[in-house]
């Protein structure tokens, strides 16, 4: 235990004191603050840009009616759709309208050629602009209002019918997937990047020690299992420290922002319940240990830094497949399907699968406990297996052995260890 703590302390302090750790922590914390405050700044800028300043004239939207014979429904419909603009009914040809839009006299203009055919004039057609769709909606409402008028229904009555809104009160007895989707997506991305980043850190540390021959000296001073567990736990605590700082920054930033003024879609992105943050930390720890033990073990088989990516590719592919399965299930809303339920109990997919199901679905407490128990037990088994591979890989140089050769070496090592124990026992 003493050796594990010594290795743990060395790895942890080495990680948190490194310039890369400090710089990446500051960058991620800054990005979180920006992501939290930018939506409100943008919304304020857009609203202030659209709203006329005191003493400033409203921007003009020109409507040239060639189809509805001056029906009052034309102007009233556009006024309802664009309350901050001045709606001007004009009788001009297309060239004149085009010139005035180009000069900025008109913000944009609409030429109604036929009841359901229009020409839309704008100087700059922004890719994010929804103005043309709003114009289409206006023309549809005008067409309906004039059609109602021909049937003897007064314009004011027809407009009330057309503009009637349905009020929907949604009562969710379980978890609201639409509300938690974006916050869960952000957290699962943080989980993915953190596990990849810190898992690779463990692998890089192992292969660098092997290249410098430091591993051969270390293994004579402590058991391989002590080295492996100390290295992984130390790196994991460093990752947990960084994640805690980043997530706490997110919580503080969200609390400092007035979410009521933002649209529902943005509010859902910034919705980080404290229980989801805690589950993120829990499943980061579990996933990190599962994958870091494997990455560290496989990295010990690489003789050169150039061979590292090739050696750890199988492990990374498993994690990428697990991530893709979970993200696809999120996108199609199939969180309680057979695939996700099975994935909740497979060690390599469980941390991501059960986390997403907890935040976006209803999962029984017994399911969560069972999944966590399976993951903890798997960490111990994988950790001991990783230590055995580490013990074999530490003295292997040259081309990385194939899986069959690794199994053979492990069997030989186990037989030798068993024989030595038997001889020691007989001597006693």
C-alpha positions as a printed NumPy array, in Angstrom:
array([[  0.   ,   0.   ,   0.   ],
       [  2.907,   2.316,   0.8  ],
       [  4.329,   1.922,  -2.697],
       [  0.928,   2.641,  -4.3  ],
       [  0.632,   5.882,  -2.322],
       [  4.149,   6.948,  -3.275],
       [  3.53 ,   6.359,  -6.979],
       [  0.089,   7.994,  -6.691],
       [  1.546,  11.133,  -5.089],
       [  4.331,  11.342,  -7.664],
       [  1.924,  10.994, -10.612],
       [ -0.675,  13.387,  -9.177],
       [  1.778,  16.173,  -8.359],
       [  3.556,  15.679, -11.678],
       [  0.25 ,  16.143, -13.542],
       [ -1.201,  19.12 , -11.659],
       [  2.111,  21.023, -11.628],
       [  2.731,  20.612, -15.349],
       [  2.311,  23.656, -17.588],
       [  0.003,  21.756, -19.946],
       [ -2.374,  20.915, -17.065],
       [ -2.505,  24.523, -15.831],
       [ -2.909,  25.991, -19.325],
       [ -5.628,  23.547, -20.427],
       [ -7.524,  24.092, -17.152],
       [ -7.492,  27.864, -17.617],
       [ -8.522,  27.532, -21.294],
       [-11.437,  25.188, -20.53 ],
       [-12.635,  27.362, -17.629],
       [-12.486,  30.422, -19.892],
       [-14.422,  28.61 , -22.638],
       [-17.099,  27.566, -20.146],
       [-17.514,  31.179, -18.993],
       [-17.731,  32.378, -22.606],
       [-20.255,  29.687, -23.546],
       [-22.404,  30.714, -20.578],
       [-22.394,  34.461, -21.144],
       [-22.24 ,  34.704, -24.966],
       [-25.905,  33.656, -25.603],
       [-27.173,  36.457, -23.375],
       [-24.806,  38.992, -24.946],
       [-25.854,  37.927, -28.451],
       [-29.557,  38.049, -27.572],
       [-29.142,  41.523, -26.075],
       [-27.225,  42.7  , -29.135],
       [-29.852,  41.311, -31.507],
       [-32.741,  42.82 , -29.574],
       [-31.014,  46.182, -29.292],
       [-30.147,  46.07 , -32.988],
       [-33.732,  45.34 , -34.008],
       [-35.345,  47.795, -31.621],
       [-35.276,  51.441, -32.736],
       [-33.307,  53.805, -30.515],
       [-35.041,  56.845, -28.961],
       [-35.568,  59.475, -31.638],
       [-34.528,  57.081, -34.383],
       [-36.924,  56.233, -37.213],
       [-38.099,  52.674, -37.65 ],
       [-36.553,  50.732, -40.524],
       [-38.947,  50.434, -43.462],
       [-40.292,  47.232, -44.981],
       [-41.885,  47.931, -48.363],
       [-44.808,  45.859, -49.63 ],
       [-45.964,  46.242, -53.211],
       [-49.421,  44.68 , -53.623],
       [-50.24 ,  43.625, -57.205],
       [-52.644,  40.828, -56.3  ],
       [-54.984,  41.74 , -53.417],
       [-56.347,  45.096, -54.678],
       [-55.354,  47.11 , -51.601],
       [-56.899,  44.731, -49.039],
       [-56.322,  46.021, -45.47 ],
       [-55.297,  42.471, -44.54 ],
       [-51.985,  42.998, -46.35 ],
       [-50.713,  45.825, -44.151],
       [-52.202,  44.5  , -40.891],
       [-50.644,  41.066, -41.421],
       [-47.16 ,  42.488, -41.988],
       [-47.566,  44.883, -39.04 ],
       [-48.388,  41.957, -36.755],
       [-45.382,  40.02 , -38.047],
       [-42.915,  42.954, -37.834],
       [-44.023,  45.183, -34.915],
       [-40.673,  47.032, -34.642],
       [-40.654,  48.04 , -38.333],
       [-42.608,  50.551, -40.39 ],
       [-44.696,  48.771, -43.034],
       [-44.988,  50.889, -46.168],
       [-47.422,  49.968, -48.948],
       [-45.872,  51.138, -52.233],
       [-46.768,  51.087, -55.919],
       [-43.382,  50.793, -57.596],
       [-41.793,  48.632, -60.258],
       [-39.24 ,  45.935, -59.375],
       [-36.222,  47.992, -60.525],
       [-37.161,  50.918, -58.255],
       [-37.738,  48.578, -55.321],
       [-34.432,  46.853, -55.974],
       [-32.536,  50.18 , -56.016],
       [-34.126,  51.357, -52.755],
       [-33.314,  48.055, -51.013],
       [-29.736,  48.283, -52.282],
       [-29.394,  51.88 , -51.034],
       [-30.735,  50.939, -47.602],
       [-33.941,  52.979, -47.824],
       [-35.876,  49.742, -47.368],
       [-34.674,  47.03 , -44.967],
       [-36.233,  44.6  , -47.396],
       [-39.194,  44.579, -49.759],
       [-41.913,  42.203, -50.9  ],
       [-43.542,  42.331, -54.333],
       [-46.803,  40.345, -54.337],
       [-47.16 ,  39.226, -57.967],
       [-50.067,  36.786, -57.481],
       [-52.051,  35.655, -54.434],
       [-49.482,  32.941, -53.663],
       [-46.45 ,  34.236, -55.58 ],
       [-44.043,  36.893, -54.301],
       [-40.615,  38.351, -55.04 ],
       [-38.464,  38.948, -51.976],
       [-35.843,  41.753, -52.195],
       [-32.975,  41.903, -49.693],
       [-29.483,  43.375, -49.817],
       [-27.723,  40.634, -47.858],
       [-29.237,  37.19 , -47.536],
       [-27.878,  35.971, -44.196],
       [-27.563,  32.205, -43.887],
       [-29.158,  32.376, -40.415],
       [-31.955,  34.715, -41.488],
       [-35.552,  33.494, -41.29 ],
       [-37.032,  36.595, -42.961],
       [-38.046,  34.816, -46.171],
       [-39.903,  32.13 , -44.177],
       [-41.686,  34.854, -42.203],
       [-42.703,  36.502, -45.483],
       [-44.126,  33.199, -46.716],
       [-46.169,  32.903, -43.512],
       [-47.491,  36.451, -44.013],
       [-48.594,  35.724, -47.587],
       [-50.327,  32.52 , -46.495],
       [-52.231,  34.434, -43.791],
       [-53.209,  37.17 , -46.268],
       [-54.477,  34.553, -48.721],
       [-56.553,  32.882, -46.016],
       [-57.94 ,  36.195, -44.728],
       [-59.022,  37.366, -48.21 ],
       [-60.518,  33.924, -48.916],
       [-62.53 ,  34.156, -45.684],
       [-63.605,  37.685, -46.68 ],
       [-65.002,  36.377, -49.974],
       [-67.066,  33.907, -47.951],
       [-68.577,  36.766, -45.939],
       [-66.364,  36.564, -42.855],
       [-65.143,  39.961, -41.656],
       [-61.351,  40.575, -41.833],
       [-60.951,  41.1  , -38.073],
       [-62.752,  37.81 , -37.372],
       [-60.744,  35.913, -39.985],
       [-57.458,  37.257, -38.592],
       [-58.408,  36.085, -35.101],
       [-59.106,  32.624, -36.522],
       [-55.83 ,  32.562, -38.478],
       [-53.683,  33.866, -35.613],
       [-55.279,  31.709, -32.944],
       [-52.714,  29.894, -30.821],
       [-52.917,  26.582, -29.069],
       [-51.753,  26.599, -25.455],
       [-50.062,  23.333, -24.517],
       [-49.31 ,  22.5  , -20.891],
       [-46.914,  19.559, -20.796],
       [-46.888,  17.503, -17.615],
       [-43.909,  15.157, -17.491],
       [-44.212,  12.418, -14.886],
       [-40.663,  11.222, -15.521],
       [-37.576,  12.87 , -17.032],
       [-38.024,  15.464, -19.776],
       [-35.633,  14.36 , -22.55 ],
       [-36.146,  17.57 , -24.539],
       [-35.179,  19.684, -21.528],
       [-32.054,  17.7  , -20.631],
       [-30.8  ,  16.791, -24.126],
       [-28.297,  19.595, -24.678],
       [-26.919,  19.669, -21.134],
       [-26.477,  15.875, -21.281],
       [-24.815,  16.166, -24.683],
       [-22.347,  18.731, -23.319],
       [-21.588,  16.58 , -20.264],
       [-21.129,  13.389, -22.331],
       [-18.713,  15.268, -24.593],
       [-16.775,  16.415, -21.506],
       [-16.691,  12.805, -20.301],
       [-15.477,  11.578, -23.69 ],
       [-12.709,  14.17 , -24.037],
       [-11.558,  13.792, -20.422],
       [-11.282,   9.997, -20.62 ],
       [ -9.441,  10.142, -23.947],
       [ -7.1  ,  12.887, -22.743],
       [ -6.211,  11.365, -19.367],
       [ -6.146,   7.796, -20.673],
       [ -3.601,   8.881, -23.278],
       [ -1.663,  10.66 , -20.533],
       [ -1.299,   7.35 , -18.667],
       [ -0.23 ,   5.568, -21.865],
       [  2.314,   8.28 , -22.701],
       [  3.733,   8.127, -19.17 ],
       [  4.176,   4.343, -19.362],
       [  5.864,   4.332, -22.771],
       [  8.171,   7.248, -21.843],
       [  9.311,   5.377, -18.719],
       [  9.975,   2.29 , -20.796],
       [ 11.973,   4.273, -23.362],
       [ 14.122,   5.806, -20.618],
       [ 14.602,   2.385, -18.965],
       [ 13.18 ,   3.919, -15.761],
       [ 10.48 ,   1.245, -15.727],
       [ 13.046,  -1.539, -15.265],
       [ 14.389,   0.177, -12.142],
       [ 10.9  ,   0.937, -10.803],
       [  9.738,  -2.643, -11.178],
       [ 12.614,  -3.829,  -8.969],
       [ 11.472,  -1.483,  -6.189],
       [  7.723,  -2.172,  -6.255],
       [  5.26 ,  -4.691,  -7.555],
       [  3.888,  -4.116, -11.071],
       [  0.366,  -3.997,  -9.633],
       [  1.452,  -1.244,  -7.213],
       [  3.021,   0.75 , -10.043],
       [ -0.003,   0.321, -12.286],
       [ -2.605,   1.185,  -9.623],
       [ -0.584,   4.115,  -8.291],
       [  0.002,   5.551, -11.753],
       [ -3.638,   5.24 , -12.842],
       [ -5.116,   6.504,  -9.564],
       [ -2.71 ,   9.469,  -9.485],
       [ -3.542,  10.487, -13.051],
       [ -7.238,   9.914, -12.35 ],
       [ -7.179,  12.223,  -9.335],
       [ -5.462,  14.884, -11.453],
       [ -8.197,  14.506, -14.085],
       [-10.863,  14.622, -11.393],
       [ -9.344,  17.821, -10.017],
       [ -9.43 ,  19.447, -13.44 ],
       [-12.987,  18.269, -14.132],
       [-14.154,  19.527, -10.736],
       [-12.692,  22.981, -11.458],
       [-14.302,  23.098, -14.919],
       [-17.723,  21.875, -13.768],
       [-17.751,  24.183, -10.73 ],
       [-16.939,  27.065, -13.082],
       [-19.917,  26.013, -15.208],
       [-22.246,  25.934, -12.18 ],
       [-21.104,  29.348, -10.898],
       [-21.375,  30.878, -14.393],
       [-24.884,  29.522, -14.926],
       [-25.987,  30.864, -11.538],
       [-24.594,  34.288, -12.458],
       [-26.553,  34.458, -15.729],
       [-30.207,  35.511, -15.88 ],
       [-31.675,  32.552, -17.793],
       [-35.228,  33.923, -17.864],
       [-34.354,  36.355, -20.656],
       [-33.009,  33.593, -22.919],
       [-34.986,  31.348, -25.285],
       [-36.017,  27.903, -24.051],
       [-33.521,  26.159, -26.36 ],
       [-30.569,  28.06 , -24.842],
       [-31.889,  27.615, -21.297],
       [-31.93 ,  23.84 , -21.847],
       [-28.272,  23.953, -22.937],
       [-27.302,  25.773, -19.737],
       [-29.378,  23.536, -17.472],
       [-26.831,  21.669, -15.312],
       [-28.592,  20.132, -12.266],
       [-26.186,  19.431,  -9.429],
       [-27.086,  15.717,  -9.44 ],
       [-26.036,  15.462, -13.103],
       [-22.702,  17.078, -12.237],
       [-22.155,  14.53 ,  -9.457],
       [-23.035,  11.635, -11.769],
       [-20.586,  13.046, -14.319],
       [-17.816,  12.901, -11.72 ],
       [-18.774,   9.369, -10.645],
       [-18.852,   7.884, -14.128],
       [-15.709,   9.741, -15.145],
       [-13.892,   7.934, -12.321],
       [-15.294,   4.531, -13.299],
       [-14.718,   4.946, -17.046],
       [-11.259,   6.39 , -16.49 ],
       [-10.074,   3.421, -14.432],
       [-11.524,   0.864, -16.853],
       [ -9.863,   2.385, -19.91 ],
       [ -6.692,   3.727, -18.284],
       [ -5.717,   0.318, -16.925],
       [ -6.072,  -1.139, -20.42 ],
       [ -4.259,   1.772, -22.077],
       [ -1.41 ,   1.576, -19.549],
       [ -1.09 ,  -2.178, -20.018],
       [ -1.075,  -2.012, -23.809],
       [  1.329,   0.94 , -23.738],
       [  3.847,  -1.196, -21.839],
       [  4.038,  -3.43 , -24.928],
       [  5.254,  -0.552, -27.117],
       [  9.022,  -0.202, -27.378],
       [  8.937,   3.25 , -28.99 ],
       [  6.683,   6.295, -28.704],
       [  6.003,   5.972, -32.44 ],
       [  4.364,   2.566, -31.846],
       [  2.05 ,   3.798, -29.071],
       [ -0.931,   4.773, -31.237],
       [ -0.838,   1.429, -33.058],
       [ -0.732,  -0.546, -29.805],
       [ -3.58 ,   1.311, -28.042],
       [ -5.841,   1.576, -31.124],
       [ -7.981,  -1.5  , -30.176],
       [ -8.786,   0.03 , -26.782],
       [ -9.609,   3.434, -28.277],
       [-11.844,   1.825, -30.924],
       [-13.884,   0.118, -28.187],
       [-14.387,   3.451, -26.447],
       [-15.291,   5.259, -29.679],
       [-17.876,   2.566, -30.539],
       [-19.354,   2.87 , -27.03 ],
       [-19.573,   6.652, -27.43 ],
       [-21.24 ,   6.377, -30.863],
       [-23.835,   3.884, -29.589],
       [-24.788,   6.229, -26.742],
       [-24.956,   9.365, -28.932],
       [-27.111,   7.586, -31.548],
       [-29.465,   6.386, -28.811],
       [-29.722,   9.986, -27.558],
       [-30.551,  11.268, -31.04 ],
       [-33.3  ,   8.722, -31.73 ],
       [-34.656,   8.809, -28.167],
       [-34.157,   5.054, -27.675],
       [-32.651,   5.259, -24.203],
       [-34.641,   2.407, -22.687],
       [-34.329,   0.038, -25.632],
       [-32.746,  -3.419, -25.287],
       [-29.371,  -2.221, -26.665],
       [-28.964,   0.586, -24.123],
       [-30.134,  -1.603, -21.251],
       [-27.547,  -4.26 , -22.158],
       [-24.87 ,  -1.562, -22.609],
       [-25.637,  -0.316, -19.088],
       [-24.131,  -3.525, -17.681],
       [-21.17 ,  -4.075, -20.044],
       [-18.084,  -2.554, -18.355],
       [-16.774,  -0.838, -21.504],
       [-20.083,   0.864, -22.357],
       [-21.747,   1.113, -18.931],
       [-20.252,   4.444, -17.739],
       [-21.59 ,   6.349, -20.757],
       [-24.826,   4.36 , -21.254],
       [-26.077,   4.435, -17.666],
       [-25.08 ,   8.104, -17.307],
       [-27.177,   9.147, -20.316],
       [-30.112,   7.006, -19.163],
       [-29.993,   8.616, -15.705],
       [-29.988,  12.19 , -17.052],
       [-32.523,  11.697, -19.87 ],
       [-34.71 ,   8.799, -18.743],
       [-36.099,   7.038, -15.695],
       [-33.748,   4.426, -14.29 ],
       [-34.516,   2.421, -11.178],
       [-32.089,   2.88 ,  -8.284],
       [-31.362,  -0.854,  -8.26 ],
       [-30.248,  -0.629, -11.923],
       [-27.82 ,   2.18 , -11.095],
       [-26.41 ,   0.295,  -8.099],
       [-26.034,  -2.931, -10.105],
       [-24.283,  -1.116, -12.956],
       [-21.879,   0.62 , -10.561],
       [-21.101,  -2.673,  -8.76 ],
       [-20.327,  -4.371, -12.094],
       [-18.056,  -1.482, -13.084],
       [-16.198,  -1.473,  -9.74 ],
       [-15.679,  -5.254,  -9.918],
       [-14.516,  -4.912, -13.524],
       [-12.002,  -2.241, -12.51 ],
       [-10.396,  -4.665, -10.044],
       [-10.284,  -7.532, -12.551],
       [ -9.035,  -5.324, -15.395],
       [ -6.525,  -3.695, -13.042],
       [ -5.017,  -7.056, -12.052],
       [ -4.954,  -8.187, -15.688],
       [ -3.334,  -4.882, -16.686],
       [ -0.693,  -5.34 , -13.976],
       [  0.075,  -8.83 , -15.313],
       [  0.441,  -7.491, -18.874],
       [  2.531,  -4.609, -17.5  ],
       [  4.833,  -7.124, -15.791],
       [  5.295,  -8.952, -19.104],
       [  5.555,  -5.839, -21.261],
       [  8.138,  -4.07 , -19.119],
       [ 10.928,  -6.337, -20.347],
       [  9.702,  -6.746, -23.939],
       [ 11.469,  -4.741, -26.616],
       [ 11.205,  -4.765, -30.372],
       [  7.975,  -5.563, -32.195],
       [  4.856,  -5.571, -30.004],
       [  3.605,  -9.149, -29.38 ],
       [  0.363, -10.404, -30.879],
       [ -2.653, -11.202, -28.638],
       [ -1.94 , -14.947, -28.781],
       [  1.675, -14.348, -27.727],
       [  0.529, -12.149, -24.833],
       [ -1.792, -14.903, -23.59 ],
       [  1.036, -17.436, -23.836],
       [  3.402, -15.168, -21.882],
       [  0.769, -14.573, -19.197],
       [  0.223, -18.331, -18.821],
       [  3.962, -18.919, -18.501],
       [  4.238, -16.116, -15.972],
       [  1.338, -17.529, -13.949],
       [  2.867, -21.022, -14.004],
       [  6.257, -19.68 , -12.9  ],
       [  4.684, -17.64 , -10.096],
       [  2.681, -20.651,  -8.95 ],
       [  5.814, -22.835,  -8.955],
       [  7.792, -20.294,  -6.909],
       [  4.989, -20.034,  -4.333],
       [  4.864, -23.829,  -4.055],
       [  8.625, -24.032,  -3.489],
       [  8.507, -21.333,  -0.816],
       [  5.647, -23.119,   0.894],
       [  7.505, -26.467,   0.869],
       [ 10.604, -24.842,   2.404],
       [  8.538, -23.538,   5.265]])
